[in-house]
């Protein structure tokens, strides 16, 4: 990870660098002014070509000529650095400037004198979020690449009208496509089913059942919006989530959150045997590519597992590690 420290105080730069070095961060770039930072980042027309691609910027607010707020806005406006975390460094006396810094695009801040523990915690947090964002964007690019090979089909073919999610066939095709480029990473697949939905549909009608599915899908989208999951649904109401690089622990935790989110909708359901409201069961299947199991086969495992969960009474999470 390359970290850029921008501060007009040499002592402050040295203290910050020492703290980072002590935690194992070796690739550190220093700039004594905003102008020097712009040169290192290749933001000037006269940049010498030695552009320093950075993963995080530590930016002092109070600097001569161009202050940290203006520098933050200039860096953030360049497409190359749209998602690079920027942490402002400020004294307690400059706290009023922070609001403007966040408007300019800052992600976080630390105060002077820099506390080593706080500095490292903020840096690690920022880098973790950046990594998660990059993984999500990569999955989105993979999915868009896949969809672009489908030819001139209309978007309505890809989107389920009731849930607003991709149709189940997209999930199948995505899994088939990633089978061809397997890595050693774990992958988890979640299958969510509204308990006893067929009985509810028979008693209350198709429109009411569709309304329930729409609300459940909305809750699912809210729970997974920031993790880069590929979400799809089948016509029978089964919702599928593909979670690349998700191990069994985080996947099961997400499954519990989804089950709870459906329960919190508090939709009255006289047909439920687990509660007096609509409930859902979630199956979690996790596998590792090194074990030779085709990823598309995870789908059949998840579907068979969810059927067993529903038959056992529903409103539960069942996890299987293959």
C-alpha positions as CSV (number, residue, x, y, z in Angstrom):
1,X,0.0,0.0,0.0
2,X,1.4,3.4,-1.0
3,X,0.6,6.3,1.4
4,X,1.0,9.9,0.6
5,X,1.7,12.3,3.5
6,X,1.1,16.0,2.7
7,X,2.1,18.4,5.5
8,X,4.2,21.6,5.5
9,X,5.7,20.7,8.9
10,X,8.7,18.5,8.5
11,X,8.4,17.3,12.2
12,X,4.7,16.3,11.6
13,X,5.7,14.4,8.4
14,X,8.5,12.6,10.2
15,X,6.3,11.6,13.2
16,X,3.5,10.3,10.9
17,X,6.0,8.4,8.8
18,X,7.6,6.8,11.8
19,X,4.3,5.7,13.1
20,X,3.4,4.1,9.7
21,X,6.8,2.5,9.4
22,X,6.5,0.9,12.8
23,X,3.3,-0.8,11.6
24,X,4.9,-2.2,8.5
25,X,3.9,0.3,5.9
26,X,7.0,0.8,3.8
27,X,5.9,2.6,0.7
28,X,5.4,6.1,1.9
29,X,5.6,9.3,-0.3
30,X,6.1,12.7,1.3
31,X,5.0,16.2,0.1
32,X,5.7,19.4,1.9
33,X,2.9,21.4,0.1
34,X,-0.2,20.9,-1.9
35,X,1.7,21.9,-5.0
36,X,4.3,19.2,-4.5
37,X,1.5,16.7,-3.8
38,X,-0.2,17.7,-7.1
39,X,3.1,17.1,-9.0
40,X,3.5,13.7,-7.4
41,X,0.0,12.7,-8.3
42,X,0.3,14.0,-11.8
43,X,-2.3,16.7,-11.5
44,X,-0.3,19.4,-13.1
45,X,0.1,20.0,-16.8
46,X,3.9,20.1,-16.3
47,X,4.0,16.7,-14.4
48,X,7.3,15.0,-15.1
49,X,5.7,11.6,-15.7
50,X,6.8,10.2,-12.3
51,X,3.2,9.9,-11.1
52,X,2.8,8.3,-7.7
53,X,-0.3,6.1,-7.7
54,X,-1.4,6.1,-4.0
55,X,-3.9,4.1,-2.0
56,X,-4.5,6.7,0.7
57,X,-3.7,10.4,1.3
58,X,-3.0,11.9,4.7
59,X,-3.6,15.6,4.2
60,X,-2.9,18.5,6.6
61,X,-5.7,21.2,6.6
62,X,-3.6,24.3,7.4
63,X,-0.9,24.8,4.8
64,X,0.4,28.0,3.1
65,X,-0.7,29.0,-0.4
66,X,-3.1,26.1,-1.0
67,X,-4.7,24.7,2.1
68,X,-5.8,21.1,2.6
69,X,-9.5,21.7,1.8
70,X,-8.7,23.1,-1.6
71,X,-6.1,20.4,-2.2
72,X,-8.7,17.7,-1.2
73,X,-11.2,19.0,-3.7
74,X,-8.5,19.1,-6.4
75,X,-7.4,15.5,-5.8
76,X,-11.0,14.2,-5.5
77,X,-12.0,15.9,-8.8
78,X,-9.5,13.8,-10.7
79,X,-11.1,10.5,-11.9
80,X,-8.0,8.5,-11.0
81,X,-8.4,9.4,-7.3
82,X,-12.2,9.4,-7.0
83,X,-12.2,6.4,-4.6
84,X,-8.8,7.0,-2.9
85,X,-9.4,7.6,0.9
86,X,-8.4,11.1,2.0
87,X,-7.8,11.5,5.8
88,X,-7.5,15.1,7.0
89,X,-5.0,16.0,9.7
90,X,-6.0,18.9,11.8
91,X,-5.4,20.5,15.2
92,X,-8.3,20.9,17.7
93,X,-8.3,24.6,16.9
94,X,-9.2,23.9,13.3
95,X,-12.2,21.6,13.9
96,X,-14.5,24.1,12.3
97,X,-12.8,23.5,9.0
98,X,-13.7,19.9,9.0
99,X,-17.2,20.4,7.6
100,X,-15.7,22.1,4.5
101,X,-13.2,19.3,4.2
102,X,-15.9,16.6,4.1
103,X,-17.8,18.7,1.5
104,X,-14.6,18.7,-0.5
105,X,-14.5,14.9,-0.4
106,X,-12.5,13.9,2.7
107,X,-13.3,10.5,4.2
108,X,-12.1,10.8,7.8
109,X,-9.8,12.9,10.0
110,X,-7.3,12.7,12.8
111,X,-6.1,15.4,15.2
112,X,-2.6,16.8,16.0
113,X,-0.5,15.9,17.7
114,X,-0.9,12.6,15.9
115,X,-1.7,9.6,18.1
116,X,-0.1,6.5,16.8
117,X,-2.9,4.1,17.7
118,X,-5.6,6.4,16.3
119,X,-3.6,7.0,13.1
120,X,-3.1,3.3,12.4
121,X,-6.7,2.5,13.2
122,X,-8.0,5.2,10.7
123,X,-5.5,4.1,8.0
124,X,-6.4,0.4,8.4
125,X,-10.1,1.2,8.3
126,X,-9.8,3.4,5.2
127,X,-7.7,0.8,3.4
128,X,-10.2,-2.0,4.3
129,X,-13.1,0.1,2.9
130,X,-11.1,0.8,-0.2
131,X,-10.4,-2.9,-0.7
132,X,-14.0,-3.8,-0.3
133,X,-15.1,-1.1,-2.8
134,X,-12.5,-2.3,-5.3
135,X,-13.8,-5.9,-5.0
136,X,-17.4,-4.8,-5.4
137,X,-16.4,-2.8,-8.5
138,X,-14.6,-5.8,-9.9
139,X,-17.7,-8.0,-9.5
140,X,-19.8,-5.3,-11.1
141,X,-17.4,-5.2,-14.1
142,X,-17.5,-8.9,-14.4
143,X,-21.2,-8.9,-14.4
144,X,-21.5,-6.1,-16.9
145,X,-19.0,-7.9,-19.2
146,X,-21.1,-11.1,-19.0
147,X,-24.3,-9.2,-19.7
148,X,-22.7,-7.5,-22.7
149,X,-22.2,-11.0,-24.3
150,X,-25.9,-11.6,-24.3
151,X,-26.4,-9.6,-27.4
152,X,-29.3,-7.2,-28.1
153,X,-31.7,-8.5,-25.6
154,X,-33.9,-6.0,-23.7
155,X,-33.2,-5.2,-20.1
156,X,-36.7,-6.5,-19.2
157,X,-35.5,-10.0,-20.0
158,X,-32.8,-9.7,-17.3
159,X,-34.9,-8.1,-14.5
160,X,-37.6,-9.8,-12.5
161,X,-40.7,-7.6,-12.6
162,X,-41.8,-8.4,-9.1
163,X,-38.5,-8.1,-7.1
164,X,-36.5,-5.8,-9.3
165,X,-33.6,-8.3,-9.1
166,X,-31.9,-10.1,-11.9
167,X,-33.7,-13.2,-13.1
168,X,-32.4,-16.5,-11.8
169,X,-30.9,-17.4,-15.2
170,X,-28.5,-14.5,-14.8
171,X,-27.2,-16.0,-11.6
172,X,-26.8,-19.4,-13.3
173,X,-24.9,-17.8,-16.2
174,X,-22.7,-15.8,-13.9
175,X,-21.7,-18.9,-12.0
176,X,-21.1,-20.7,-15.2
177,X,-18.9,-17.9,-16.4
178,X,-16.8,-17.7,-13.2
179,X,-16.3,-21.5,-13.4
180,X,-14.1,-20.8,-16.4
181,X,-11.9,-18.4,-14.4
182,X,-11.7,-20.0,-11.0
183,X,-9.3,-18.9,-8.4
184,X,-8.5,-20.3,-5.0
185,X,-10.9,-17.9,-3.4
186,X,-13.9,-19.1,-1.4
187,X,-17.3,-18.3,-2.7
188,X,-20.6,-18.5,-0.9
189,X,-24.1,-18.7,-2.2
190,X,-27.2,-17.8,-0.2
191,X,-30.7,-19.0,-1.1
192,X,-33.6,-17.1,0.6
193,X,-37.2,-18.4,0.5
194,X,-40.3,-16.9,2.1
195,X,-41.7,-19.6,4.3
196,X,-45.0,-21.2,3.1
197,X,-45.3,-18.6,0.3
198,X,-47.2,-21.1,-1.9
199,X,-49.9,-21.7,0.7
200,X,-50.2,-17.9,1.3
201,X,-50.5,-17.4,-2.5
202,X,-53.3,-20.0,-2.7
203,X,-55.2,-18.4,0.1
204,X,-54.6,-14.7,-0.6
205,X,-54.0,-14.5,-4.3
206,X,-51.0,-13.9,-6.6
207,X,-51.0,-10.1,-6.2
208,X,-50.7,-10.3,-2.4
209,X,-47.9,-12.8,-2.8
210,X,-46.1,-10.5,-5.3
211,X,-46.4,-7.7,-2.8
212,X,-44.7,-9.7,-0.1
213,X,-41.9,-10.7,-2.5
214,X,-41.4,-7.1,-3.5
215,X,-41.0,-6.0,0.1
216,X,-38.7,-8.9,0.9
217,X,-36.5,-8.1,-2.1
218,X,-36.3,-4.5,-1.1
219,X,-35.1,-5.6,2.4
220,X,-32.5,-7.9,0.8
221,X,-31.2,-5.1,-1.5
222,X,-30.8,-2.8,1.5
223,X,-28.9,-5.4,3.4
224,X,-26.4,-6.2,0.6
225,X,-26.1,-2.9,-1.1
226,X,-22.5,-2.3,-0.1
227,X,-20.9,-5.7,-0.5
228,X,-20.9,-6.4,-4.2
229,X,-23.3,-9.4,-4.1
230,X,-25.0,-10.6,-7.3
231,X,-28.7,-10.9,-6.4
232,X,-31.3,-12.7,-8.5
233,X,-34.7,-14.2,-8.1
234,X,-36.7,-17.0,-9.6
235,X,-40.4,-16.9,-10.6
236,X,-41.3,-19.1,-7.6
237,X,-40.0,-16.4,-5.2
238,X,-36.6,-18.0,-4.4
239,X,-33.9,-15.3,-4.0
240,X,-30.3,-16.1,-4.8
241,X,-27.2,-14.1,-3.6
242,X,-23.8,-14.9,-5.0
243,X,-21.0,-13.7,-2.7
244,X,-17.5,-14.0,-4.2
245,X,-14.6,-14.2,-1.7
246,X,-17.1,-14.7,1.2
247,X,-16.1,-17.4,3.7
248,X,-18.6,-19.4,5.8
249,X,-18.5,-17.1,8.8
250,X,-19.3,-13.7,7.1
251,X,-21.8,-15.5,4.8
252,X,-23.7,-17.0,7.8
253,X,-23.7,-13.6,9.6
254,X,-25.2,-12.0,6.5
255,X,-27.8,-14.8,6.3
256,X,-28.9,-14.2,9.9
257,X,-29.2,-10.5,9.1
258,X,-31.4,-11.2,6.1
259,X,-33.6,-13.5,8.0
260,X,-34.0,-10.9,10.7
261,X,-34.7,-8.2,8.1
262,X,-37.6,-10.1,6.7
263,X,-39.0,-10.7,10.2
264,X,-38.8,-6.9,10.9
265,X,-41.1,-6.2,8.0
266,X,-43.8,-7.5,10.3
267,X,-46.1,-8.6,7.4
268,X,-49.1,-10.5,8.9
269,X,-49.2,-14.1,7.7
270,X,-51.8,-16.4,9.2
271,X,-50.3,-19.3,7.2
272,X,-46.9,-19.2,9.0
273,X,-46.2,-21.9,11.5
274,X,-43.0,-20.3,12.8
275,X,-44.6,-16.9,13.8
276,X,-47.7,-14.7,13.2
277,X,-45.8,-12.8,10.5
278,X,-44.0,-13.5,7.3
279,X,-40.7,-15.3,7.9
280,X,-37.9,-16.5,5.7
281,X,-35.4,-19.3,5.7
282,X,-31.9,-18.9,4.3
283,X,-29.5,-21.6,3.1
284,X,-25.7,-20.8,3.0
285,X,-23.4,-22.9,0.9
286,X,-19.7,-22.2,0.8
287,X,-17.0,-23.9,-1.3
288,X,-13.4,-23.4,-2.3
289,X,-12.4,-23.6,-6.0
290,X,-9.4,-25.8,-5.0
291,X,-11.8,-28.6,-4.1
292,X,-12.8,-29.0,-7.7
293,X,-16.6,-28.3,-7.3
294,X,-18.1,-26.4,-10.1
295,X,-19.5,-23.2,-8.8
296,X,-22.7,-23.6,-10.7
297,X,-23.3,-26.7,-8.6
298,X,-23.5,-24.6,-5.5
299,X,-27.0,-23.5,-6.7
300,X,-28.4,-27.0,-6.6
301,X,-26.9,-27.5,-3.1
302,X,-28.5,-24.3,-1.9
303,X,-31.9,-25.1,-3.4
304,X,-32.0,-28.6,-1.8
305,X,-30.8,-27.1,1.5
306,X,-33.5,-24.4,1.6
307,X,-36.2,-27.0,0.9
308,X,-35.1,-28.9,4.0
309,X,-35.1,-25.7,6.1
310,X,-38.6,-24.9,5.0
311,X,-39.8,-28.4,5.7
312,X,-38.3,-28.2,9.2
313,X,-40.6,-25.3,10.1
314,X,-38.8,-22.3,8.5
315,X,-37.5,-19.1,10.0
316,X,-34.0,-20.4,10.2
317,X,-30.5,-20.3,8.7
318,X,-28.9,-23.6,7.5
319,X,-25.2,-23.5,6.6
320,X,-23.2,-26.0,4.6
321,X,-19.5,-25.9,4.0
322,X,-18.4,-28.0,1.1
